[in-house]
Amino acid sequence: MQSTDIFTCYSISGGGSLVGLGLMSLLRTRQPRVREAVSLYRLAFACLSALLLIQFCPEEWQRPISQFAIGLAVSGVTLLAWAFRQLNGRQTTPLAGWGITGLLTLGLWLAAWTGSDGLFTQAIALAFAFISLWLLFDQGWLILRSPRVARSEMSLLIVAAAFAANWLISLWYATNREGPYPEHWLYAPTWLLPFTGLSFALLPLAVAALVFAIINERLNQQLRARSLSDDLTGALSRRGLRELGQRMLSMLPAEGNPVAVMMIDIDRFRAINHQYGHEVGDEVLREVTQIVRDTLRFDALLARYGGEELTAMLSVKSRLEGRSLAESVRQAIENTPCRTAGGPIKVTASIGLSFLRADGSLEDALARADVRMHEAKRDGRNRVGASELTMGVPAPTTII
């Protein structure tokens, strides 16, 4: 591939970035997390569109303009990685996000300012390899742990893996070979150079398509979740728990890890309603739901089972880990006062715990957990009652 073809790829990338910027401007959402991610995508595409400057600048300015635009392209790709992290619920502080973006960009410009073509070429490959590996491992860890991986998310990992492989090979080649260095700065084996140029050209449009697909998937999931969720707490409803719980079990291997089922009941909840009123009681229930959600892993299913009872389901490595997680939930509820209009209110919870395998009965596990929860209440409240039973369900004793 000739150098003029690479410059054409730069132009396509810049033009595609303008298209991506326009598409991102059309996205509207009320969710703060998604809105912040879309803002980062817009900034990323704006930075990548600077590659158009290379095609239209005067020839005598092509070298410094190329170095400036490629530095902004590094900023753009870094912002894309940050935006995907934000979109998928992985929080990055502005200080960390802008710090990494600034360090990579300024480092690249510093390499250009030294006047060493070899150093600048290696810095380009190093920066893009680092960003793509960061995106691949960060999002891969999150996505592949999910019970259900969407095609758009898997496509993101494939694009990140291909981008990372491309730049790792280019980095090795640029580090182990000496010039002369091409004027377009992409130093790679002859067989890889077309793919390197195409990665620049097609990345903005590929990312824009993935963003739309992922956000559309999120919206569909939210609509689905609303039909299966409890209006007061935002947790799943009983119907949602049974439907998604069965789906969780169906995706586990028959001899895989057990699933822990927790039945969580707020102690003396009726007394709270009587003393403070039902509105404050609702606030307590919402606060406790959030405490449980924050304590458990993101892949746990959390439902309002009825009244002041919550139910959580998640795969664990062992019964010991399940017991430890249940105890962590109990301690978090005990140690975190609920913020309400009536002031902070300290509550405790009694938790019943049972386990089941992929071929087990969810209804039986829920019943066993319910029995153990009532036993925990009977034994003094604010404790975890664990079930080792696999068959037989004693009749529960109702304790308020």
C-alpha positions as CSV (number, residue, x, y, z in Angstrom):
1,M,0.0,0.0,0.0
2,Q,1.4,3.4,-1.0
3,S,1.6,6.3,1.4
4,T,-1.1,8.2,-0.5
5,D,-3.5,5.4,0.3
6,I,-2.7,5.8,4.0
7,F,-3.5,9.5,3.7
8,T,-6.8,8.6,2.1
9,C,-7.5,6.3,5.0
10,Y,-6.8,9.2,7.3
11,S,-9.3,11.3,5.3
12,I,-11.9,8.5,5.5
13,S,-11.4,8.3,9.2
14,G,-11.8,12.0,9.7
15,G,-15.0,12.1,7.5
16,G,-16.4,9.0,9.2
17,S,-15.7,10.7,12.6
18,L,-17.8,13.7,11.5
19,V,-20.6,11.3,10.6
20,G,-20.2,9.6,14.0
21,L,-20.3,13.0,15.7
22,G,-23.5,13.9,13.9
23,L,-25.1,10.6,14.9
24,M,-24.1,11.0,18.5
25,S,-25.7,14.5,18.4
26,L,-29.0,12.8,17.6
27,L,-29.0,10.5,20.7
28,R,-31.1,11.7,23.6
29,T,-31.4,9.9,26.9
30,R,-32.5,10.7,30.4
31,Q,-30.1,8.3,32.0
32,P,-27.1,10.2,33.5
33,R,-24.7,7.4,32.9
34,V,-25.6,7.0,29.2
35,R,-25.7,10.7,28.7
36,E,-22.2,11.1,30.1
37,A,-21.0,8.3,27.8
38,V,-22.6,9.9,24.7
39,S,-20.9,13.2,25.6
40,L,-17.5,11.4,25.6
41,Y,-18.3,9.8,22.3
42,R,-19.0,13.2,20.8
43,L,-15.6,14.5,22.1
44,A,-13.9,11.4,20.8
45,F,-15.3,11.8,17.3
46,A,-14.5,15.5,17.3
47,C,-10.8,14.6,18.1
48,L,-10.7,11.9,15.4
49,S,-12.1,14.3,12.8
50,A,-8.8,16.2,13.0
51,L,-7.4,13.6,10.7
52,L,-9.1,15.5,7.9
53,L,-6.5,18.3,8.4
54,I,-3.8,16.0,7.0
55,Q,-5.5,15.8,3.6
56,F,-6.2,19.5,3.2
57,C,-3.1,21.2,4.8
58,P,-0.4,22.7,2.6
59,E,2.4,20.3,1.7
60,E,5.0,22.3,3.6
61,W,2.9,22.0,6.8
62,Q,2.0,18.3,6.3
63,R,4.6,16.9,8.8
64,P,3.7,19.0,11.9
65,I,-0.1,18.9,11.0
66,S,0.1,15.1,10.7
67,Q,1.8,14.8,14.1
68,F,-0.7,17.1,15.7
69,A,-3.7,15.3,14.1
70,I,-2.4,11.8,15.1
71,G,-2.0,13.1,18.6
72,L,-5.6,14.1,18.6
73,A,-6.5,10.7,17.2
74,V,-4.9,9.1,20.2
75,S,-7.1,11.4,22.4
76,G,-10.1,10.3,20.4
77,V,-9.5,6.6,20.8
78,T,-8.7,7.0,24.5
79,L,-12.0,8.8,24.9
80,L,-13.8,6.0,23.1
81,A,-12.4,3.5,25.6
82,W,-13.5,5.7,28.4
83,A,-17.0,6.1,26.9
84,F,-17.5,2.4,26.5
85,R,-16.4,1.9,30.2
86,Q,-18.9,4.6,31.2
87,L,-21.7,3.0,29.1
88,N,-21.2,-0.4,30.6
89,G,-21.3,0.9,34.2
90,R,-17.6,1.0,35.0
91,Q,-17.0,4.3,36.7
92,T,-13.9,6.4,35.9
93,T,-13.3,9.6,37.7
94,P,-12.8,12.7,35.5
95,L,-9.3,13.1,37.0
96,A,-8.3,9.6,35.9
97,G,-10.0,9.8,32.5
98,W,-8.6,13.1,31.5
99,G,-5.3,12.3,33.1
100,I,-4.7,9.2,31.0
101,T,-6.0,11.0,27.9
102,G,-3.7,13.9,28.4
103,L,-0.6,11.8,29.3
104,L,-0.9,9.7,26.1
105,T,-1.5,12.7,23.9
106,L,1.2,14.9,25.3
107,G,3.6,12.0,25.4
108,L,3.0,11.5,21.7
109,W,3.5,15.2,20.9
110,L,6.6,15.2,23.0
111,A,8.0,12.3,21.0
112,A,7.3,14.2,17.8
113,W,8.9,17.4,19.2
114,T,12.2,15.5,19.8
115,G,12.5,15.2,16.1
116,S,13.2,11.4,16.1
117,D,11.0,9.7,13.5
118,G,11.7,6.3,15.1
119,L,10.6,7.4,18.5
120,F,7.4,9.0,17.2
121,T,6.5,6.0,15.1
122,Q,7.1,3.7,18.1
123,A,5.1,6.0,20.4
124,I,2.1,5.8,18.0
125,A,2.1,2.0,18.0
126,L,2.6,1.9,21.8
127,A,-0.2,4.4,22.5
128,F,-2.8,2.6,20.3
129,A,-1.7,-0.9,21.6
130,F,-2.1,0.3,25.2
131,I,-5.6,1.8,24.6
132,S,-6.9,-1.2,22.7
133,L,-5.6,-3.7,25.3
134,W,-7.1,-1.6,28.1
135,L,-10.5,-1.6,26.3
136,L,-10.2,-5.4,25.5
137,F,-9.4,-6.5,29.0
138,D,-11.5,-4.0,30.9
139,Q,-14.7,-4.6,28.9
140,G,-13.9,-8.3,28.3
141,W,-13.8,-8.9,32.1
142,L,-17.2,-7.2,32.5
143,I,-19.0,-8.5,29.4
144,L,-17.9,-12.1,29.6
145,R,-19.0,-12.3,33.3
146,S,-22.5,-11.4,32.3
147,P,-25.1,-14.1,32.3
148,R,-26.1,-13.1,28.7
149,V,-23.7,-11.6,26.2
150,A,-25.3,-9.5,23.5
151,R,-24.0,-9.7,19.9
152,S,-23.2,-6.0,19.9
153,E,-21.0,-6.4,23.0
154,M,-19.2,-9.4,21.6
155,S,-18.6,-7.4,18.4
156,L,-17.0,-4.7,20.5
157,L,-14.6,-7.3,22.0
158,I,-13.8,-8.6,18.5
159,V,-13.0,-5.1,17.2
160,A,-10.9,-4.4,20.2
161,A,-9.0,-7.7,19.9
162,A,-8.3,-7.1,16.2
163,F,-7.2,-3.5,16.9
164,A,-4.9,-4.6,19.7
165,A,-3.4,-7.4,17.6
166,N,-2.7,-5.0,14.8
167,W,-0.9,-2.5,16.9
168,L,1.0,-5.0,19.0
169,I,2.5,-6.4,15.7
170,S,3.2,-2.8,14.5
171,L,4.9,-2.0,17.9
172,W,7.1,-5.1,17.7
173,Y,8.0,-4.3,14.1
174,A,8.7,-0.6,14.8
175,T,10.8,-1.5,17.8
176,N,12.9,-4.1,16.1
177,R,13.4,-2.5,12.7
178,E,15.3,0.7,11.8
179,G,14.1,3.3,9.2
180,P,13.6,4.8,6.8
181,Y,10.3,5.8,8.3
182,P,7.3,6.5,6.0
183,E,5.9,10.0,5.9
184,H,2.5,8.7,7.0
185,W,4.0,7.4,10.3
186,L,2.4,3.9,10.1
187,Y,5.4,1.6,10.3
188,A,4.3,-2.0,9.8
189,P,5.1,-5.1,7.8
190,T,4.1,-4.9,4.2
191,W,1.3,-7.5,4.6
192,L,-0.1,-5.7,7.7
193,L,0.0,-2.2,6.4
194,P,-3.4,-2.4,4.5
195,F,-5.1,-3.5,7.6
196,T,-3.4,-0.8,9.7
197,G,-4.7,1.8,7.3
198,L,-8.2,0.3,7.2
199,S,-8.3,0.2,11.0
200,F,-7.9,4.0,10.9
201,A,-10.4,4.4,8.1
202,L,-13.2,2.2,9.5
203,L,-12.8,2.6,13.2
204,P,-15.1,5.7,13.6
205,L,-18.0,4.2,11.6
206,A,-17.6,0.8,13.3
207,V,-17.7,2.4,16.7
208,A,-20.7,4.5,15.9
209,A,-22.6,1.4,14.7
210,L,-21.6,-0.5,17.9
211,V,-22.6,2.4,20.1
212,F,-26.1,2.5,18.5
213,A,-26.4,-1.2,18.8
214,I,-25.4,-1.3,22.4
215,I,-27.6,1.6,23.5
216,N,-30.5,0.1,21.6
217,E,-29.8,-3.2,23.4
218,R,-29.8,-1.3,26.7
219,L,-33.1,0.4,26.0
220,N,-34.7,-3.0,25.1
221,Q,-33.3,-4.4,28.4
222,Q,-34.7,-1.5,30.3
223,L,-38.2,-1.9,28.7
224,R,-38.0,-5.6,29.5
225,A,-36.8,-4.9,33.1
226,R,-39.7,-2.5,33.7
227,S,-42.2,-5.1,32.9
228,L,-40.5,-7.4,35.4
229,S,-39.6,-4.9,38.1
230,D,-41.2,-3.6,41.3
231,D,-42.3,0.1,41.0
232,L,-41.3,1.0,44.6
233,T,-37.8,-0.4,44.8
234,G,-36.7,-0.8,41.2
235,A,-35.8,-4.4,42.0
236,L,-37.3,-7.3,40.2
237,S,-40.8,-8.4,40.9
238,R,-41.6,-12.0,41.9
239,R,-42.4,-12.8,38.3
240,G,-39.1,-11.3,37.2
241,L,-37.2,-13.3,39.7
242,R,-38.8,-16.5,38.6
243,E,-38.3,-15.8,34.9
244,L,-34.7,-14.5,35.1
245,G,-33.8,-17.0,37.9
246,Q,-34.8,-19.9,35.7
247,R,-32.8,-18.4,32.9
248,M,-29.8,-18.1,35.2
249,L,-30.1,-21.8,36.1
250,S,-30.5,-22.9,32.5
251,M,-27.1,-21.2,31.6
252,L,-25.2,-23.0,34.4
253,P,-23.5,-26.4,33.8
254,A,-25.2,-29.3,35.6
255,E,-22.2,-29.9,37.9
256,G,-21.2,-26.2,38.1
257,N,-21.1,-23.8,41.0
258,P,-24.1,-23.6,43.3
259,V,-26.5,-20.8,43.3
260,A,-27.1,-19.0,46.6
261,V,-30.7,-17.9,47.3
262,M,-31.1,-15.3,50.0
263,M,-34.5,-14.3,51.6
264,I,-33.9,-11.0,53.3
265,D,-36.6,-9.6,55.7
266,I,-36.3,-6.2,57.5
267,D,-36.7,-6.7,61.2
268,R,-39.6,-5.0,63.0
269,F,-40.7,-3.2,59.8
270,R,-44.3,-2.9,61.0
271,A,-43.0,-0.9,64.0
272,I,-41.2,1.5,61.6
273,N,-44.5,2.0,59.6
274,H,-46.4,2.6,62.8
275,Q,-43.9,5.0,64.3
276,Y,-42.9,7.0,61.2
277,G,-45.6,6.4,58.7
278,H,-45.8,4.4,55.5
279,E,-44.0,6.9,53.4
280,V,-40.9,6.7,55.6
281,G,-41.3,2.9,55.6
282,D,-41.2,3.0,51.8
283,E,-38.0,5.0,52.0
284,V,-36.5,2.5,54.3
285,L,-37.4,-0.3,51.9
286,R,-35.8,1.6,49.0
287,E,-32.7,2.3,51.0
288,V,-32.3,-1.3,52.1
289,T,-32.7,-2.4,48.5
290,Q,-29.9,-0.1,47.4
291,I,-27.7,-1.3,50.3
292,V,-28.2,-5.0,49.2
293,R,-27.6,-4.1,45.5
294,D,-24.4,-2.2,46.4
295,T,-23.1,-5.1,48.5
296,L,-23.7,-7.9,46.0
297,R,-22.0,-8.4,42.7
298,F,-23.5,-6.8,39.6
299,D,-24.7,-10.1,38.2
300,A,-26.9,-10.9,41.2
301,L,-30.6,-11.0,40.7
302,L,-32.4,-8.9,43.3
303,A,-36.2,-8.9,43.7
304,R,-38.9,-7.6,46.1
305,Y,-40.5,-10.9,47.0
306,G,-43.3,-9.3,49.0
307,G,-43.9,-6.6,51.7
308,E,-40.5,-6.0,53.3
309,E,-38.9,-9.2,51.9
310,L,-36.2,-9.1,49.3
311,T,-34.7,-12.1,47.5
312,A,-31.3,-12.3,46.0
313,M,-29.9,-15.0,43.7
314,L,-26.3,-15.3,42.5
315,S,-23.8,-18.0,41.5
316,V,-21.1,-18.7,44.1
317,K,-18.0,-20.8,44.2
318,S,-19.0,-22.6,47.4
319,R,-21.5,-22.7,50.2
320,L,-18.9,-21.0,52.3
321,E,-18.8,-18.0,49.9
322,G,-22.6,-17.9,49.9
323,R,-22.7,-17.7,53.6
324,S,-20.0,-15.0,53.6
325,L,-21.9,-12.9,51.1
326,A,-25.1,-13.2,53.1
327,E,-23.3,-12.2,56.3
328,S,-21.8,-9.2,54.3
329,V,-25.4,-8.1,53.4
330,R,-26.5,-8.4,57.0
331,Q,-23.6,-6.3,58.3
332,A,-24.1,-3.7,55.5
333,I,-27.8,-3.3,56.5
334,E,-26.9,-3.1,60.2
335,N,-24.1,-0.6,59.7
336,T,-25.7,1.7,57.2
337,P,-28.5,4.0,58.5
338,C,-31.4,4.5,56.1
339,R,-31.7,8.1,55.0
340,T,-35.4,9.2,55.2
341,A,-37.5,12.3,55.6
342,G,-37.8,11.3,59.3
343,G,-34.1,11.3,59.7
344,P,-31.6,8.4,59.6
345,I,-33.1,5.1,60.8
346,K,-31.0,2.1,61.7
347,V,-32.5,-1.2,60.8
348,T,-31.4,-4.8,60.8
349,A,-32.4,-7.8,58.7
350,S,-32.9,-11.5,59.1
351,I,-31.6,-13.6,56.2
352,G,-32.5,-17.1,55.2
353,L,-30.0,-18.8,52.9
354,S,-30.3,-21.9,50.7
355,F,-28.5,-23.4,47.7
356,L,-29.4,-25.1,44.5
357,R,-27.7,-26.6,41.4
358,A,-28.6,-26.1,37.8
359,D,-31.0,-29.1,37.9
360,G,-32.6,-28.1,41.2
361,S,-36.0,-26.5,41.8
362,L,-36.0,-22.8,42.3
363,E,-39.3,-22.9,44.1
364,D,-37.9,-25.4,46.7
365,A,-34.8,-23.2,47.2
366,L,-37.0,-20.2,47.8
367,A,-39.1,-22.1,50.3
368,R,-36.0,-23.4,52.1
369,A,-34.6,-19.9,52.3
370,D,-37.9,-18.6,53.6
371,V,-37.9,-21.2,56.3
372,R,-34.4,-20.3,57.4
373,M,-35.3,-16.6,57.4
374,H,-38.2,-17.3,59.8
375,E,-35.9,-19.4,62.0
376,A,-33.4,-16.5,62.0
377,K,-36.1,-14.2,63.3
378,R,-37.2,-16.7,65.9
379,D,-33.6,-17.1,67.1
380,G,-33.2,-13.4,67.8
381,R,-33.3,-11.6,64.4
382,N,-30.3,-9.8,62.7
383,R,-28.7,-13.1,61.8
384,V,-28.2,-15.5,58.9
385,G,-29.9,-18.8,58.9
386,A,-28.3,-21.2,56.4
387,S,-29.9,-24.3,54.9
388,E,-28.1,-27.4,54.1
389,L,-31.3,-29.2,53.2
390,T,-31.8,-30.6,49.7
391,M,-35.2,-32.3,50.3
392,G,-38.1,-31.5,52.5
393,V,-39.4,-28.1,53.6
394,P,-40.6,-27.6,57.2
395,A,-43.6,-25.4,57.7
396,P,-42.5,-21.9,58.5
397,T,-43.3,-20.1,61.7
398,T,-44.5,-16.6,61.2
399,I,-42.7,-14.0,63.3
400,I,-43.2,-10.3,62.9
